[in-house]
Amino acid sequence: MSADRAVAIPLVPSHQDQSTGRRVLRAAASVTAAGVVVKLAAMFKEVVVASAYGRSDAMDAFLVAFLIPNLLINLIAESMNQALIPTLIRVRLQQGQARAQQLLSTSMLATSSMLIAVSVAMGIFARLFFPFIGANFTASKLTLSIHLFYALLPCVVLGGIASNCTAVLNTLGRFTWPALAPLIVSACIVFSTLALRNRIGIWALVIATVVGTALQAGVLAAGMHTSGYALQLRWPRHDEASREVAHQFAPVLLSSIVASGGLLVDQAMAAMLPAGSVSALVFAGRFVSVAITLLAGSLATAVAPYFSELAARRDWPACRVALRVWSFRSAAVSVPIALALILGAHPLVRLTLQHGAFTAHDTAAVASTLAMYAVQIPFFVVSRVFYRFVVAMRRTDLIFYCGAINLALDIALNLVLMRFMGVAGIALSTSFWTVSTCLLFWYWSRRLLTAAEPESAHP
């Protein structure tokens, strides 16, 4: 494949920004459509899992066990994606496909090495930190959670590879089928739960999660190969592009650690509340994640390459227009959805989850938590627009500052609100710090643009 053909998102002159905006809209629409299919499948999976396990001790143990592998993927692989993609696009456009492949191979080796090293370390020290995550667990429940965690550790590397491949495919204009890849995991979980739950209990979820993640990574790696990038691992090259990625990676990783600390804090505090509180928090969060993934996820996926283009050619007026247009559109779409979830929380939970072991009491707990979680939706969605611009400007240090501020805010609000509202108070505190995140990224985006425009006028 030639370097010219590899450039799926070419640099365009300013007078074509409207056409580029339409391309972003089409990309966001395709990711949203795929996301709808994936989320419908995920909701069906949740119905099957909730009916089979309810809010049992085994389900609590599995959710806590999977928390760490999922966090590690987000911490390392997703952080590398955010640091890599702006530079990968610039290198491919300016230096060609071969140099971009070298940069990708170096980055994937670094990512895989870090994922393996952290997985080993987490396995060694699991018995030390799990008592803090499951503070209110009985001894048998805590032991089960640790054993499940050991079995789920392969998902860290496999999920990291899948995440990297998805991000690279997005830079090539491939959005739809990478967004459909999570269907593989959902299908495996449904099949395993129905076929094996009566034989091996909660271990059916573990087997399905590992096998499904491996299949997903394999499919995405094969697709990346056919699109022009090979899944290769090479020792680091000490060139300018690699140093730039490494420089951006550190603050993104630190900010991800801080942000993930908020999730750990939330679930650890939920474990201090009556039994089933962790499951209530997770089940409610998954409803909200549908809206966030479909709206914020698809939009962020589509605008990330676009903002990287505009920053590379220093087209600040187009950046200003794009920020205003996409933040307004995000708010216009997400506010009605948030209101619908807040007002319809109880019937939604009752219709989707209240089957088998999931009782009316469980419905009440999850519904109140869902209503408080849904407050965050418009603020989270709008914040992703400004967040992607900050990343494209290679000011990832600002992301770390935002994360540190909001972690402190989350802990303080949890301590106050959970005393009066229980697990629903933890969800509401999450919504409050999402408002803070949106305001901070909006402010910094304006400051970055104001500082960049004079520099562009007087190079």
LUMNU-148471 format. One record per residue (C-alpha): residue in three letters; z negated, x, y negated. Coordinates in steps of 0.02 Angstrom, whole numbers, plus 32768, in hexadecimal, padded with zeros to 4 digits. Each point is the difference from the previous one (the first is absolute). Example, Ala and Ser with C-alpha at 12.3 -4.5 7.8 and 13.67 -1.06 7.14 Angstrom:
! LUMNU-148471
ALA7E7A826780E1
SER802180457F54
END
This chain:
! LUMNU-148471
MET800080008000
SER803080467F57
ALA7F8780117F72
ASP805F7F7E7F9A
ARG7FF87F7C8088
ALA7F478021801A
VAL7FDB7FCB7F4E
ALA7FDE7F478019
ILE7FAF7FEC7F54
PRO806E80607F86
LEU7FD7802A7F4D
VAL80537F847F8B
PRO80197FFE7F44
SER7F8F7F977F95
HIS80807F757FE2
GLN7FFA7FD980BA
ASP7F447FDF8003
GLN801B7F468011
SER8066801D809F
THR7F7980748040
GLY7F7E7F7B7FDC
ARG80637F86806B
ARG80028081808B
VAL7F43800C7FF5
LEU7FF57F438008
ARG806E7FFB809A
ALA7F9980878053
ALA7F5E7FA57FD8
ALA804A7F5D8042
SER8036805180A3
VAL7F568050801B
THR7FAB7F5B7FD6
ALA806D7FA0807B
ALA7FDA807E8088
GLY7F497FFB7FCF
VAL7FFC7F448015
VAL803D801280B3
VAL7F83808B8023
LYS7F6F7F9F7FB3
LEU802B7F61805D
ALA7FFC806580A0
ALA7F5D80517FC9
MET7FB37F567FDC
PHE80327FC480AD
LYS7FB2809E8045
GLU7F5F7FDC7F9F
VAL7FFB7F4F8045
VAL8011804280B2
VAL7F7D80887FE4
ALA7F867F8C7FA6
SER80117F7D8089
ALA7FE180838086
TYR7F7280637FAF
GLY7FBD7F997F6D
ARG7F7E805E7F97
SER7FB3804E809A
ASP7FA580A7800A
ALA80968049805A
MET80737FCC7F72
ASP7F8A804A7F7E
ALA7FFC80A28065
PHE80BE80098009
LEU80177FE07F46
VAL7F8380877FD2
ALA804E8078807E
PHE80AF7FE57FBA
LEU7FC480157F4D
ILE7FFB80BE8008
PRO80AE801D804F
ASN804B7F877F83
LEU7FA980577F70
LEU803B80AC8039
ILE80B47FC58002
ASN7FEE7FBC7F4F
LEU7FA480997FC4
ILE80778086803F
ALA80A97FB6802B
GLU80087F857F70
SER7FC180837F86
MET80878078803A
ASN80837F787FEA
GLN7FCE7FE47F4B
ALA7FFF80BA7FDC
LEU80A38022805D
ILE80767F727FD1
PRO801E80267F46
THR802180B78028
LEU806A7FD9809A
ILE80717F8F7F98
ARG801180837F78
VAL8027808B807C
ARG80827F98805C
LEU80567FCE7F5E
GLN7FFE80AD7FB1
GLN800580798094
GLY804E7FA08090
GLN7FD37FB980A9
ALA7FDB80A68057
ARG7F7880327F86
ALA7FB77F518009
GLN7FF8800D80BE
GLN7FA280A57FF0
LEU7F837FB17F8A
LEU7FE87F6A8072
SER7FE7806C809B
THR7F7E806A7FA8
SER7FA47F667FC2
MET80017FAB80AA
LEU7FB8809C8053
ALA7F7580047F7E
THR7FDE7F468018
SER7FFD800980BF
SER7F8F80997FFE
MET7F837FAD7F8C
LEU80017F5E8065
ILE7FDD805E80A2
ALA7F77806C7FB3
VAL7FA87F6C7FAF
SER800D7F9A80A1
VAL7FAD808B8063
ALA7F7680117F7E
MET7FE17F457FFC
GLY7FF67FFD80BE
ILE7F80808B8001
PHE7F907FB27F7C
ALA80197F48802D
ARG7F4F7FEA8043
LEU7FBB80407F5B
PHE805A7F8D7F86
PHE80197F628066
PRO7F487FCE7FEF
PHE801E7FF67F44
ILE809E7F978010
GLY7FAF7F89807C
ALA7F5180067FB7
ASN7FCD7F568046
PHE8053801480AA
THR7F9A7FFE809F
ALA8002809E8069
SER807C7FB9807E
LYS80727FBD7F78
LEU7FFF80A87FA7
THR8027805C80A2
LEU80917F8D8023
SER8044801B7F51
ILE7FFC80BE8016
HIS80597FF680A8
LEU80867F907FB6
PHE8013807C7F70
TYR802380908078
ALA80887F9B8055
LEU80507FD17F5A
LEU800B80B27FBB
PRO80B6801C8039
CYS80317F797F83
VAL7FD680787F73
VAL809080788021
LEU80777F78803D
GLY7FDC7F917F6A
GLY801580947F8A
ILE80AD80268046
ALA80327F497FEF
SER7FC47FFE7F4C
ASN8060809E7FD1
CYS80A07FC28051
THR7FF47F597FA6
ALA7FEC80547F56
VAL80958073801C
LEU806E7F708039
ASN7FD37FA27F61
THR8041808F7F95
LEU80A77FEC8059
GLY800A7F487FD4
ARG7FC97FC780AE
PHE7F7B7F7D7FE0
THR80137F6C8075
TRP7FF4803F80B1
PRO7F7780827FDD
ALA7F9C7F6F7FB8
LEU801D7FA180A3
ALA7FBF808E806E
PRO7F497FC28002
LEU803D7F6D8068
ILE7FF980768093
VAL7F4380167FF2
SER7FE07F457FE9
ALA80697FD68097
CYS7FA3807D806B
ILE7F577FBC7FCA
VAL802F7F4C8024
PHE8046802A80AB
SER7F6C806E802F
THR7F7E7F817FC4
LEU804F7F728062
ALA80208068809C
LEU7F6A8075800A
ARG7F707FB67F9C
ASN7FAF7FAC8097
ARG800B80A28064
ILE7FCE80887F86
GLY7FBC7FA37F68
ILE800B80577F58
TRP80598095804F
ALA809E7F978004
LEU800780117F42
VAL7FE980BD800A
ILE808D801A807E
ALA80757F907F9E
THR7FDB80557F5B
VAL802180AF8042
VAL809E7FD28060
GLY80447F977F71
THR7FE380897F80
ALA80588080806F
LEU80977F8E8013
GLN80057FDF7F45
ALA7FFD80BA7FD8
GLY808B8022807D
VAL80727F797FBB
LEU7FE880387F4C
ALA801B80B8802A
ALA80A27FD58059
GLY80397F9A7F6A
MET7FD8808E7F89
HIS80668076806C
THR80997F8F7FFD
SER7FEE7FF17F42
GLY800E80BB7FE5
TYR7F508045800E
ALA7FC1804F80A0
LEU7F4B7FF88039
GLN7FE480BC7FF8
LEU7F6580687FE1
ARG801380A57FA4
TRP7F86807E7FBA
PRO7FE37FED7F45
ARG807F80497F88
HIS7FB5804A7F63
ASP80817FB67F8A
GLU7FEA7F9C7F62
ALA80187F578055
SER7F7D80218086
ARG7F84803C7F7E
GLU801F7F647F99
VAL7FDD7F8F8095
ALA7F628060802B
HIS7FC67FF67F4B
GLN80197F437FFD
PHE7FB77FE480AD
ALA7F50803E7FDC
PRO7FD17F827F78
VAL80567F71805E
LEU7F9C802D809B
LEU7F5E80087F9E
SER80247F587FAF
SER80287FB580AB
ILE7F5C80428044
VAL7FA37FB07F71
ALA805F7F5B8012
SER7FE67FFE80BC
GLY7F4A80227FE2
GLY7FFB7F567FAE
LEU80417FAF80A1
LEU7F7F80608066
VAL7F777FCC7F87
ASP80367F4A800A
GLN80017FFA80BE
ALA7F608066800E
MET7FA77F887F89
ALA80497F6B805E
ALA7FB5804980A0
MET7F557FF57FAC
LEU80147F447FEF
PRO7FEF7F80808F
ALA80698018809D
GLY80B87FD47FEB
SER800780357F49
VAL807580928023
SER80787F8D805B
ALA7FF77F807F71
LEU802C80877F82
VAL809080418068
PHE80497F56802C
ALA7FF97FC97F49
GLY804C80A47FC8
ARG80927FE98074
PHE80317F5D7FAD
VAL800080567F57
SER805E80958047
VAL80907F8B8028
ALA80197FD97F48
ILE7FDE80B37FC9
THR8078804B807E
LEU808A7F847FDC
LEU7FEF800E7F43
ALA7FB480A87FD4
GLY8041805B8099
SER80B47FCA7FEF
LEU8003801A7F44
ALA7FB080AC800A
THR80788033808A
ALA80957FCC7F97
VAL7FCC80477F57
ALA7FC080A9803D
PRO80AE80508012
TYR80387FAA7F5F
PHE7F7380477F97
SER801D80AC804F
GLU80B67FF87FC5
LEU7FD27FCD7F50
ALA7F7C80887FF2
ALA807A80838043
ARG80807FD77F78
ARG7F787FE37F7D
ASP803C7F527FD4
TRP7F5F7FC47FAF
PRO80467F637FAC
ALA80397FC380AB
CYS7F5480288046
ARG7FAD7F997F78
VAL80737F6C8022
ALA7FE8800D80BC
LEU7F4280037FF0
ARG7FFF7F687F91
VAL807D7F9B8067
TRP7FB7802480AB
SER7F4A7FEB7FCD
PHE802A7F567FB3
ARG80637FC88099
SER7F74803A8072
ALA7F7F7F9B7FA1
ALA806F7F657FF9
VAL80147FFF80BD
SER7F5280378036
VAL7F907F917F94
PRO80377F5C8053
ILE7FEC804E80AC
ALA7F4F80397FD8
LEU7FD17F537FC1
ALA80487FB0809D
LEU7F9980718070
ILE7F607FE37F9C
LEU80127F438002
GLY80417FF380B2
ALA7F9380838055
HIS7F9D7F89806F
PRO80917F998047
LEU8067809E8017
VAL7F7A80568067
ARG7FDA7F618061
LEU80B57FE2802F
THR802880B4802F
LEU7F628047804D
GLN7F8C7F748037
HIS802D800180B9
GLY7FA48033809E
ALA7F6E80737FD8
PHE801D7FF07F43
THR7F8F7F717FC7
ALA7FEC7F947F63
HIS7F6F80717FCA
ASP80758095800A
THR80817FA17F98
ALA7F837FE27F74
ALA7FCF80B97FF9
VAL80B380407FFF
ALA803E7F7C7F83
SER7F7D802A7F7C
THR802780B98014
LEU80BB7FDF7FF5
ALA7FEE7FA17F5C
MET7FA580937FB0
TYR807D807E8045
ALA80957F9E7FBD
VAL7FC9801A7F4B
GLN804280B2800A
ILE80B47FD5802F
PRO80577FF97F54
PHE7FA180977FBF
PHE80278066809A
VAL80B97FD27FFE
VAL8017802A7F48
SER7F9E80A28012
ARG807C803E8084
VAL808C80027F7E
PHE7F9D80727F8B
TYR7FBE80648093
ARG80AF802B803C
PHE803180367F51
VAL7F6A80747FF5
VAL8031804E80A8
ALA80B580157FC7
MET7FC0805A7F65
ARG7FA380778076
ARG7F567FD97FB2
THR7FA67FE180A3
ASP7F6080457FB4
LEU7FEF7F5B7FA2
ILE7FFF7FA480A6
PHE7F6880648035
TYR7FA27FD87F60
CYS80247F478019
GLY7FC3800580B4
ALA7F5D80577FD1
ILE7FDA7F817F78
ASN80237F6D8071
LEU7F9D80418095
ALA7F6480087F93
LEU80277F527FBE
ASP80197FBC80B1
ILE7F598041803F
ALA7FA17FBD7F6A
LEU80517F54800C
ASN7FE57FF780BD
LEU7F4680207FEC
VAL7FF17F737F83
LEU80787F7D8042
MET7FD9800C80BB
ARG7F4C7FD17FDB
PHE80377F587FB9
MET80A47FDC8059
GLY7FF6806080A4
VAL80A680428043
ALA80607F997F7F
GLY7FAA80687F79
ILE804A809F804B
ALA80AD7FB17FF5
LEU7FE47FCE7F4B
SER7FCB80B07FD0
THR80A480408049
SER805E7F877F91
PHE7F9F803B7F67
TRP802B80B88019
THR80B77FD0801C
VAL7FFE7FB97F4F
SER7FBD80A87FC4
THR808A805B805E
CYS80887F977FAF
LEU7FBC801F7F50
LEU7FF080BC801B
PHE80B180178042
TRP80477F937F76
TYR7FA8806C7F7E
TRP803680A5804D
SER80B57FC98014
ARG800A7FD97F47
ARG7FB180A77FD4
LEU807980618070
LEU80977FAA7FB5
THR7FC1801D7F4E
ALA7FE780B98024
ALA80A78016805B
GLU80737FB07F80
PRO7FE980837F76
GLU8016808C8080
SER80A67FB38036
ALA803B7FF27F4C
HIS7FD280B77FDC
PRO80188066809F
END
